[in-house]
């Protein structure tokens, strides 16, 4: 769902500046659910506006106003007006886990390969 700016008056976000923008809403999520706040692709491509901690998480026990941490990654000031669509929110189920400390982990094809290693080991020798 779209989240709208509930600013009293226009807010200008200068380049390299971060602003906390109110939405005017609060939510009550059932236990086992979270709300994920995500940037809008149109603001990103057209104005280089993003959400600094994306995706932001709203926990099920939070009852305050939802506010969006907007950052201007562009070179021009950006103005937020009341009613502007500034973010998206997705409700997502999650599972709580209990951690168990172990001496070793199961082996996989990928192993400890970092960024860019997904699928690399499975293609070796097949090309």
MMTF fields as JSON, N, C-alpha, C and O atoms, coordinates in Angstrom:
{
  "mmtfVersion": "1.0.0",
  "mmtfProducer": "UNKNOWN",
  "numBonds": 507,
  "numAtoms": 508,
  "numGroups": 127,
  "numChains": 1,
  "numModels": 1,
  "chainsPerModel": [1],
  "groupsPerChain": [127],
  "chainIdList": ["A"],
  "bondAtomList": [4, 2, 8, 6, 12, 10, 16, 14, 20, 18, 24, 22, 28, 26, 32, 30, 36, 34, 40, 38, 44, 42, 48, 46, 52, 50, 56, 54, 60, 58, 64, 62, 68, 66, 72, 70, 76, 74, 80, 78, 84, 82, 88, 86, 92, 90, 96, 94, 100, 98, 104, 102, 108, 106, 112, 110, 116, 114, 120, 118, 124, 122, 128, 126, 132, 130, 136, 134, 140, 138, 144, 142, 148, 146, 152, 150, 156, 154, 160, 158, 164, 162, 168, 166, 172, 170, 176, 174, 180, 178, 184, 182, 188, 186, 192, 190, 196, 194, 200, 198, 204, 202, 208, 206, 212, 210, 216, 214, 220, 218, 224, 222, 228, 226, 232, 230, 236, 234, 240, 238, 244, 242, 248, 246, 252, 250, 256, 254, 260, 258, 264, 262, 268, 266, 272, 270, 276, 274, 280, 278, 284, 282, 288, 286, 292, 290, 296, 294, 300, 298, 304, 302, 308, 306, 312, 310, 316, 314, 320, 318, 324, 322, 328, 326, 332, 330, 336, 334, 340, 338, 344, 342, 348, 346, 352, 350, 356, 354, 360, 358, 364, 362, 368, 366, 372, 370, 376, 374, 380, 378, 384, 382, 388, 386, 392, 390, 396, 394, 400, 398, 404, 402, 408, 406, 412, 410, 416, 414, 420, 418, 424, 422, 428, 426, 432, 430, 436, 434, 440, 438, 444, 442, 448, 446, 452, 450, 456, 454, 460, 458, 464, 462, 468, 466, 472, 470, 476, 474, 480, 478, 484, 482, 488, 486, 492, 490, 496, 494, 500, 498, 504, 502],
  "bondOrderList": [1, 1, 1, 1, 1, 1, 1, 1, 1, 1, 1, 1, 1, 1, 1, 1, 1, 1, 1, 1, 1, 1, 1, 1, 1, 1, 1, 1, 1, 1, 1, 1, 1, 1, 1, 1, 1, 1, 1, 1, 1, 1, 1, 1, 1, 1, 1, 1, 1, 1, 1, 1, 1, 1, 1, 1, 1, 1, 1, 1, 1, 1, 1, 1, 1, 1, 1, 1, 1, 1, 1, 1, 1, 1, 1, 1, 1, 1, 1, 1, 1, 1, 1, 1, 1, 1, 1, 1, 1, 1, 1, 1, 1, 1, 1, 1, 1, 1, 1, 1, 1, 1, 1, 1, 1, 1, 1, 1, 1, 1, 1, 1, 1, 1, 1, 1, 1, 1, 1, 1, 1, 1, 1, 1, 1, 1],
  "groupList": [{"groupName": "UNK", "atomNameList": ["N", "CA", "C", "O"], "elementList": ["N", "C", "C", "O"], "formalChargeList": [0, 0, 0, 0], "bondAtomList": [1, 0, 2, 1, 3, 2], "bondOrderList": [1, 1, 2], "singleLetterCode": "X", "chemCompType": "L-PEPTIDE LINKING"}],
  "groupTypeList": [0, 0, 0, 0, 0, 0, 0, 0, 0, 0, 0, 0, 0, 0, 0, 0, 0, 0, 0, 0, 0, 0, 0, 0, 0, 0, 0, 0, 0, 0, 0, 0, 0, 0, 0, 0, 0, 0, 0, 0, 0, 0, 0, 0, 0, 0, 0, 0, 0, 0, 0, 0, 0, 0, 0, 0, 0, 0, 0, 0, 0, 0, 0, 0, 0, 0, 0, 0, 0, 0, 0, 0, 0, 0, 0, 0, 0, 0, 0, 0, 0, 0, 0, 0, 0, 0, 0, 0, 0, 0, 0, 0, 0, 0, 0, 0, 0, 0, 0, 0, 0, 0, 0, 0, 0, 0, 0, 0, 0, 0, 0, 0, 0, 0, 0, 0, 0, 0, 0, 0, 0, 0, 0, 0, 0, 0, 0],
  "groupIdList": [1, 2, 3, 4, 5, 6, 7, 8, 9, 10, 11, 12, 13, 14, 15, 16, 17, 18, 19, 20, 21, 22, 23, 24, 25, 26, 27, 28, 29, 30, 31, 32, 33, 34, 35, 36, 37, 38, 39, 40, 41, 42, 43, 44, 45, 46, 47, 48, 49, 50, 51, 52, 53, 54, 55, 56, 57, 58, 59, 60, 61, 62, 63, 64, 65, 66, 67, 68, 69, 70, 71, 72, 73, 74, 75, 76, 77, 78, 79, 80, 81, 82, 83, 84, 85, 86, 87, 88, 89, 90, 91, 92, 93, 94, 95, 96, 97, 98, 99, 100, 101, 102, 103, 104, 105, 106, 107, 108, 109, 110, 111, 112, 113, 114, 115, 116, 117, 118, 119, 120, 121, 122, 123, 124, 125, 126, 127],
  "secStructList": [7, 3, 3, 3, 7, 7, 7, 1, 1, 7, 3, 3, 3, 7, 6, 6, 7, 3, 3, 3, 3, 3, 7, 1, 7, 7, 7, 7, 7, 7, 6, 6, 3, 3, 3, 3, 3, 3, 7, 7, 2, 2, 2, 2, 2, 2, 2, 7, 3, 3, 3, 6, 6, 1, 1, 3, 3, 3, 7, 6, 6, 7, 7, 1, 7, 7, 3, 3, 3, 3, 3, 3, 7, 1, 1, 1, 7, 3, 3, 3, 7, 6, 6, 7, 3, 3, 3, 3, 3, 3, 3, 3, 3, 7, 7, 7, 7, 7, 7, 7, 7, 7, 1, 7, 7, 7, 7, 7, 1, 1, 6, 6, 7, 7, 6, 6, 7, 6, 6, 2, 2, 2, 2, 6, 6, 7, 7],
  "xCoordList": [0.842, 0.0, 0.88, 1.996, 0.384, 1.145, 1.043, 0.005, 2.126, 2.15, 2.271, 3.087, 1.461, 1.408, 2.042, 1.998, 2.625, 3.22, 2.105, 1.143, 2.244, 1.279, 1.983, 1.846, 2.737, 3.467, 2.505, 1.54, 2.781, 1.94, 2.117, 1.155, 3.369, 3.68, 4.778, 5.35, 5.067, 6.075, 7.401, 7.803, 8.074, 9.38, 10.376, 10.19, 11.418, 12.466, 13.587, 14.083, 13.981, 15.097, 16.245, 16.168, 17.297, 18.459, 19.298, 19.178, 20.143, 21.036, 21.835, 22.303, 21.986, 22.72, 22.072, 22.724, 20.803, 20.09, 19.07, 18.508, 18.846, 17.866, 16.836, 17.185, 15.555, 14.457, 13.476, 13.206, 12.951, 11.922, 10.556, 10.187, 9.811, 8.541, 7.376, 7.315, 6.461, 5.315, 4.306, 4.19, 3.576, 2.51, 1.125, 0.119, 1.077, -0.211, -0.959, -2.109, -0.339, -1.025, -0.234, 0.982, -0.96, -0.375, -1.024, -2.136, -0.34, -0.884, -0.785, 0.075, -1.677, -1.611, -1.577, -2.592, -0.387, -0.191, -0.345, 0.03, -0.888, -0.952, 0.459, 1.378, 0.621, 1.924, 2.275, 1.413, 3.548, 3.992, 3.993, 4.315, 3.632, 3.646, 4.491, 4.638, 5.035, 5.761, 5.293, 4.751, 5.506, 5.286, 6.66, 7.509, 6.876, 8.126, 7.861, 6.962, 8.655, 8.524, 9.593, 10.782, 9.149, 10.045, 9.96, 8.947, 11.034, 11.002, 10.102, 9.76, 9.73, 8.954, 9.92, 10.799, 9.76, 10.684, 10.646, 11.682, 9.481, 9.371, 10.175, 10.839, 10.116, 10.914, 12.403, 13.211, 12.759, 14.173, 14.726, 15.774, 14.048, 14.577, 14.445, 15.333, 13.356, 13.134, 13.828, 14.241, 13.957, 14.455, 15.583, 16.087, 15.99, 17.034, 16.68, 17.546, 15.397, 14.917, 14.757, 14.114, 15.339, 15.267, 15.012, 14.931, 14.886, 14.706, 16.016, 16.5, 16.578, 17.916, 18.025, 19.009, 17.068, 17.134, 16.148, 15.303, 16.265, 15.294, 15.629, 16.788, 14.684, 13.35, 13.329, 13.983, 12.583, 12.398, 11.375, 10.463, 11.522, 10.626, 9.79, 10.313, 8.492, 7.592, 7.183, 6.519, 7.582, 7.292, 5.84, 5.172, 5.354, 3.95, 3.615, 2.442, 4.603, 4.312, 4.478, 4.294, 4.819, 4.975, 3.609, 2.807, 3.344, 2.054, 2.173, 1.165, 3.371, 3.544, 3.224, 2.864, 3.366, 3.123, 4.193, 5.372, 3.774, 4.708, 5.344, 4.654, 6.67, 7.412, 8.439, 8.96, 8.725, 9.588, 10.891, 10.881, 12.011, 13.34, 13.733, 14.339, 13.384, 13.682, 15.049, 15.393, 15.819, 17.134, 17.184, 16.706, 17.771, 17.962, 19.373, 20.354, 19.458, 20.741, 21.092, 22.142, 20.228, 20.405, 21.219, 21.866, 21.168, 21.942, 21.056, 21.56, 19.735, 18.786, 17.915, 17.635, 17.486, 16.543, 15.251, 14.871, 14.596, 13.334, 12.304, 12.598, 11.107, 10.063, 9.004, 8.46, 8.723, 7.658, 6.452, 6.549, 5.309, 4.07, 3.059, 3.103, 2.163, 1.127, 0.373, -0.06, 0.228, -0.489, 0.375, -0.103, 1.656, 2.554, 2.749, 2.868, 2.778, 3.095, 4.621, 5.378, 5.061, 6.498, 7.122, 8.347, 6.305, 6.846, 5.752, 4.6, 6.141, 5.188, 5.34, 6.428, 4.235, 4.281, 3.704, 2.636, 4.441, 4.027, 3.946, 4.861, 2.852, 2.703, 3.237, 2.906, 4.071, 4.768, 4.752, 4.986, 4.475, 4.533, 5.991, 6.758, 6.366, 7.716, 7.645, 6.624, 8.725, 8.808, 9.888, 10.969, 9.59, 10.605, 11.378, 10.798, 12.681, 13.512, 14.306, 14.564, 14.679, 15.589, 16.922, 16.997, 17.969, 19.285, 19.943, 19.755, 20.71, 21.463, 22.917, 23.202, 23.82, 25.233, 25.769, 25.572, 26.46, 27.027, 28.496, 28.952, 29.222, 30.653, 30.886, 31.886, 29.952, 30.118, 28.746, 27.73, 28.744, 27.513, 27.525, 28.589, 26.348, 26.256, 26.944, 26.931, 27.54, 28.209, 27.185, 26.148, 27.483, 26.671, 27.613, 28.821, 27.063, 27.89, 28.517, 29.675, 27.763, 28.255, 29.28, 30.241, 29.092, 30.018, 30.019, 28.959, 31.21, 31.344, 31.488, 31.843, 31.22, 31.36, 30.467, 29.286, 31.029, 30.307, 29.565, 29.105, 29.448, 28.71, 29.193, 30.393, 28.229, 28.565, 28.932, 29.303, 28.838, 29.214, 28.029, 28.229, 26.814, 25.655, 25.673, 25.723, 25.634, 25.576, 26.916, 26.991, 27.98, 29.286, 29.833, 30.282, 29.806, 30.399, 29.621, 30.21, 28.318, 27.523, 27.78, 27.434, 28.366, 28.642, 30.072, 30.378, 30.939, 32.337, 32.416, 31.774, 33.19, 33.423, 32.295, 32.399, 31.226, 30.092, 30.046, 29.178, 30.968, 30.946, 32.105, 32.258],
  "yCoordList": [-1.179, 0.0, 1.232, 1.21, 2.291, 3.537, 4.258, 4.221, 4.912, 5.769, 7.206, 7.517, 8.072, 9.465, 10.382, 10.103, 11.467, 12.464, 13.23, 13.67, 13.384, 14.151, 15.368, 15.669, 16.061, 17.245, 18.425, 18.532, 19.312, 20.501, 21.473, 22.071, 21.614, 22.474, 21.784, 20.788, 22.317, 21.713, 21.551, 22.416, 20.417, 20.137, 19.956, 19.099, 20.75, 20.626, 19.763, 19.985, 18.759, 17.89, 18.241, 18.007, 18.796, 19.188, 17.964, 16.928, 18.065, 16.956, 16.505, 17.331, 15.199, 14.562, 14.799, 14.621, 15.198, 15.438, 14.322, 13.761, 14.013, 13.019, 13.688, 14.467, 13.379, 14.002, 12.922, 11.974, 13.069, 12.165, 12.757, 13.826, 12.041, 12.553, 11.79, 10.564, 12.494, 11.835, 11.357, 11.93, 10.285, 9.79, 10.029, 9.934, 10.34, 10.568, 9.304, 9.379, 8.133, 6.878, 6.086, 6.227, 5.254, 4.254, 2.928, 2.903, 1.836, 0.518, -0.392, -0.214, -1.36, -2.404, -3.731, -4.211, -4.311, -5.564, -6.75, -6.656, -7.855, -9.051, -9.565, -9.357, -10.233, -10.834, -11.823, -12.55, -11.843, -12.712, -12.02, -12.635, -10.731, -9.95, -8.701, -8.206, -8.205, -6.937, -6.171, -6.749, -4.869, -4.057, -3.666, -3.208, -3.84, -3.437, -2.173, -2.134, -1.14, 0.126, 0.173, 0.007, 0.4, 0.347, 1.636, 2.334, 1.949, 3.154, 2.98, 1.861, 4.082, 4.076, 4.189, 5.051, 3.334, 3.313, 4.608, 5.047, 5.227, 6.482, 7.602, 8.37, 7.699, 8.72, 8.432, 9.353, 7.16, 6.791, 7.162, 7.802, 6.775, 7.001, 8.45, 8.968, 9.108, 10.48, 11.537, 12.58, 11.26, 12.3, 11.837, 12.633, 10.578, 9.999, 10.094, 10.346, 9.888, 9.892, 8.454, 7.652, 8.123, 6.765, 6.754, 7.801, 5.564, 5.367, 4.813, 3.775, 5.513, 5.19, 3.778, 3.09, 3.336, 1.997, 1.047, 0.439, 0.929, 0.17, -1.317, -1.654, -2.213, -1.878, -1.604, -2.3, -0.6, -0.317, -1.284, -1.715, -1.626, -2.584, -1.915, -1.173, -2.179, -1.762, -3.039, -3.907, -3.141, -4.332, -4.359, -3.326, -5.558, -5.716, -5.03, -4.768, -4.736, -4.073, -2.552, -1.878, -2.0, -0.549, 0.094, -0.378, 1.164, 1.84, 3.319, 4.024, 3.79, 5.193, 5.467, 4.569, 6.73, 7.137, 6.549, 6.503, 6.107, 5.628, 6.864, 7.747, 6.902, 7.997, 7.406, 6.316, 8.114, 7.617, 8.401, 9.632, 7.689, 8.305, 8.496, 7.612, 9.654, 9.938, 10.598, 11.497, 10.144, 10.712, 11.152, 10.454, 12.32, 12.84, 12.471, 13.076, 11.472, 11.036, 11.798, 11.559, 12.705, 13.445, 14.715, 14.944, 15.527, 16.77, 18.007, 19.129, 17.81, 18.919, 18.775, 17.656, 19.892, 19.798, 19.11, 19.202, 18.434, 17.754, 18.223, 18.275, 18.564, 19.067, 17.991, 17.416, 17.731, 16.817, 17.667, 18.574, 17.35, 18.085, 17.16, 15.943, 17.736, 16.957, 16.114, 16.62, 14.81, 13.905, 13.22, 12.332, 13.617, 12.936, 11.48, 11.179, 10.591, 9.189, 9.105, 9.365, 8.743, 8.787, 7.428, 7.31, 6.397, 5.066, 4.041, 4.38, 2.776, 1.675, 0.828, 0.73, 0.21, -0.653, -2.016, -2.122, -3.051, -4.429, -5.124, -5.014, -5.838, -6.601, -8.013, -8.652, -8.472, -9.744, -10.572, -10.047, -11.868, -12.794, -13.193, -13.332, -13.372, -13.838, -14.93, -15.102, -15.651, -16.714, -16.363, -15.899, -16.585, -16.416, -17.729, -18.813, -17.613, -18.809, -18.788, -17.728, -19.951, -20.064, -20.536, -21.565, -19.777, -20.082, -21.189, -21.296, -22.004, -23.074, -22.95, -22.987, -22.806, -22.7, -24.088, -25.051, -24.17, -25.443, -25.244, -24.114, -26.327, -26.287, -26.093, -25.498, -26.602, -26.467, -26.419, -26.756, -25.99, -25.897, -26.944, -27.406, -27.318, -28.248, -27.633, -26.414, -28.475, -28.02, -27.76, -28.421, -26.781, -26.512, -26.303, -26.16, -26.286, -26.011, -24.624, -24.435, -23.676, -22.294, -22.123, -21.37, -22.803, -22.655, -21.237, -20.65, -20.683, -19.335, -18.27, -17.135, -18.606, -17.625, -16.423, -16.567, -15.246, -14.009, -13.474, -14.242, -12.165, -11.506, -11.978, -12.051, -12.294, -12.703, -14.168, -14.605, -14.942, -16.351, -17.294, -18.49, -16.791, -17.665, -18.35, -17.687, -19.664, -20.431, -20.63, -21.417, -19.962, -20.071, -21.481, -22.045, -22.063, -23.386, -24.457, -25.452, -24.284, -25.294, -25.268, -26.232, -24.221, -24.137, -24.556, -24.774, -24.669, -25.013, -26.365, -27.33, -26.419, -27.66, -28.068, -29.098, -27.293, -27.639, -26.799, -27.003, -25.858, -24.987, -25.289, -24.652],
  "zCoordList": [0.0, 0.0, 0.0, 0.519, -0.575, -0.603, 0.733, 1.393, 1.123, 2.301, 1.825, 0.958, 2.392, 1.965, 3.007, 4.205, 2.541, 3.426, 4.136, 3.506, 5.454, 6.249, 6.836, 8.022, 5.991, 6.442, 6.563, 5.806, 7.526, 7.714, 6.541, 6.059, 6.097, 4.959, 4.151, 4.594, 2.969, 2.099, 2.842, 3.62, 2.583, 3.176, 2.043, 1.179, 2.044, 1.031, 1.581, 2.686, 0.777, 1.147, 0.215, -0.991, 0.769, -0.022, -0.377, 0.277, -1.399, -1.738, -0.515, 0.269, -0.361, 0.741, 2.097, 3.126, 2.12, 3.372, 3.613, 2.673, 4.897, 5.296, 6.192, 7.079, 5.952, 6.681, 7.132, 6.395, 8.335, 8.844, 8.492, 8.977, 7.636, 7.121, 7.761, 7.659, 8.413, 9.036, 7.99, 6.906, 8.345, 7.469, 8.061, 7.358, 9.357, 10.002, 10.36, 10.793, 10.191, 10.524, 11.553, 11.682, 12.276, 13.167, 12.799, 12.271, 13.073, 12.745, 13.963, 14.825, 14.012, 15.035, 14.296, 13.791, 14.245, 13.523, 14.474, 15.642, 13.99, 14.824, 15.117, 14.325, 16.251, 16.555, 15.453, 14.96, 15.073, 13.99, 12.639, 11.622, 12.624, 11.394, 11.59, 12.707, 10.51, 10.486, 9.264, 8.322, 9.29, 8.103, 7.583, 8.347, 6.306, 5.671, 4.87, 4.03, 5.137, 4.433, 3.352, 3.623, 2.13, 0.974, 0.163, 0.199, -0.572, -1.409, -2.62, -3.002, -3.206, -4.45, -5.619, -5.623, -6.594, -7.725, -8.524, -9.024, -8.657, -9.4, -8.762, -9.458, -7.426, -6.737, -6.888, -7.004, -6.888, -7.016, -8.389, -8.477, -9.446, -10.788, -11.238, -11.915, -10.874, -11.336, -10.479, -10.986, -9.17, -8.263, -7.345, -6.552, -7.432, -6.587, -5.104, -4.266, -4.788, -3.412, -2.957, -3.635, -1.814, -1.295, 0.189, 0.831, 0.727, 2.159, 2.696, 2.243, 3.66, 4.138, 4.71, 4.438, 5.475, 6.086, 5.405, 6.062, 4.108, 3.344, 3.29, 3.049, 3.498, 3.948, 5.45, 6.227, 5.841, 7.257, 7.826, 7.12, 9.092, 9.725, 10.799, 11.631, 10.781, 11.841, 12.575, 12.007, 13.825, 14.63, 15.078, 15.118, 15.417, 15.807, 17.13, 17.396, 17.96, 19.237, 19.172, 20.186, 18.013, 17.863, 17.668, 16.862, 18.397, 18.298, 17.922, 17.882, 17.65, 17.307, 15.844, 15.082, 15.48, 14.099, 13.182, 13.536, 12.016, 10.999, 10.36, 9.85, 10.403, 9.782, 8.824, 9.06, 7.759, 6.694, 6.677, 6.684, 6.653, 6.615, 5.151, 4.547, 4.585, 3.179, 3.05, 3.818, 2.073, 1.786, 0.33, -0.564, 0.112, -1.234, -1.688, -1.256, -2.564, -3.11, -4.387, -4.983, -4.804, -6.04, -5.878, -4.856, -6.911, -6.945, -6.859, -6.805, -6.846, -6.784, -5.532, -5.103, -4.945, -3.828, -4.287, -5.454, -3.374, -3.663, -2.643, -1.449, -3.097, -2.209, -1.972, -2.915, -0.69, -0.291, 0.095, 0.921, -0.524, -0.246, 0.423, 0.241, 1.185, 1.858, 0.821, -0.214, 1.125, 0.229, -0.81, -1.515, -0.923, -1.87, -1.449, -0.261, -2.426, -2.148, -1.962, -2.898, -0.761, -0.45, -0.186, -0.164, 0.017, 0.31, 0.076, -0.195, 0.188, 0.102, 1.35, 1.918, 1.775, 2.952, 2.589, 1.987, 2.973, 2.733, 4.089, 4.905, 4.323, 5.557, 5.296, 4.297, 6.228, 6.003, 7.281, 8.369, 7.146, 8.278, 8.512, 7.559, 9.752, 10.067, 11.126, 11.793, 11.269, 12.281, 13.296, 12.932, 14.549, 15.594, 15.681, 15.614, 15.829, 15.92, 17.216, 17.787, 17.661, 18.794, 18.235, 17.564, 18.516, 17.99, 18.794, 20.006, 18.106, 18.74, 18.285, 17.088, 19.227, 18.874, 18.525, 19.266, 17.365, 16.907, 16.563, 16.389, 16.467, 16.129, 14.633, 14.232, 13.795, 12.347, 11.685, 12.292, 10.424, 9.637, 8.531, 8.12, 8.053, 6.932, 5.714, 5.537, 4.881, 3.655, 2.559, 2.498, 1.683, 0.496, -0.681, -0.493, -1.903, -3.078, -2.989, -3.361, -2.505, -2.42, -1.309, -1.467, -0.198, 0.922, 1.455, 1.678, 1.661, 2.205, 1.143, 1.459, -0.119, -1.202, -0.969, -0.653, -1.126, -0.855, -2.059, -2.905, -2.14, -3.207, -4.578, -4.843, -5.44, -6.801, -6.941, -8.031, -5.86, -5.931, -6.114, -6.321, -6.044, -6.166, -7.524, -8.56, -7.517, -8.752, -9.43, -10.373, -9.005, -9.682, -9.571, -10.569, -8.379, -8.202, -8.954, -9.377, -9.132, -9.831, -11.332, -12.014, -11.87, -13.295, -13.646, -14.818, -12.656, -12.921, -13.62, -13.206, -14.655, -15.382, -16.315, -16.981, -16.383, -17.246, -18.507, -19.355, -18.643, -19.805, -20.707, -21.749]
}
